[in-house]
């Protein structure tokens, strides 16, 4: 099995789009806090998926969580 194929498959799988409820569940933050952090530049920006709808890339949320320091306040 080619390792390069494995990596690209994982990237595709992890780039699912998450709606605001899924992001709230994964981060334990409410949507108001999420938008406040986005405005401050400390949370990933969403992508527009419709005229009045946005979603976040799963990989962006995972990277944000991995970058958090353990034991610090959000």
Helices and strands as residue ranges (DSSP letters): H 3-14, E 17-18, H 20-27, H 31-40, E 47-50, E 53-57, H 58-67
